[in-house]
């Protein structure tokens, strides 16, 4: 692998690692811990889960065009996760949520260290994925 190709491959691989970790974490929380996801959590999963496969297909063999397919998923997931974080923080009124049945979207099911919630973990994962994909894109355009 050439040095230039390697410089683009590594951030995409890092994004895949984050997406795979987030997917496994979501599955663990839902299937092992028995936490029922709210509607916004399902929307975030809709954007995170395909990233694992899309990025993997773009890595072997490496094709920088994978960014065309990964960016829309990652950016939309980041927006949904950001909305969810603001909802849990009380910035957005609960009346504006799509959660009408099941688990309320503003409910905190898990809180680590007194402030880390599941929506915050999702936001962080999408943020890191977007940052890594942006790095790969910027290294391509040079």
TAUR-V692634 format. One line per field, one symbol per residue. ss: DSSP state (H for helix, E for strand, - for the rest). phi: phi as a letter, one per 40 degrees, with the letter a starting at -180 (. if undefined). burial: b if it has 24 or more other ideal C-beta (glycine too) atoms within 12 Angstrom, else e. A space follows every 10 residues. Layout:
# TAUR-V692634
ss: ???
phi: ???
burial: ???
This chain:
# TAUR-V692634
ss: --HHHHHHHH HHHHHHHHHH HHHHHHHHHH HH------HH HHHHHHHHHH HHHHHHHHH- -E---HHHHH HHHHHHHHHH HHHHHHHHH- ---HHH---- ---------- EE---EEHHH HHHHHHHHHH HHHHHHHHHH --
phi: .ccccccccd cccccccccc cccccccccc cccgcccccc ccccccccdc ddcccccccb ccbccdcdcc ddcccccccc ccdccccccg cbcccccccb bgcccccccb abfgacbccc cccccccccc cccccccccc cc
burial: eeeeeeebbe bbbbbbebbb ebbebbeebe eeeeeebbbb bbbbbebbbb bbebbbebbe ebebebbeeb bebbeebbeb bbbbbbbbee eeeeeebebe eeeebbbbeb eeeeeebbbb bbbbbbbbbb ebbbbbbeee ee
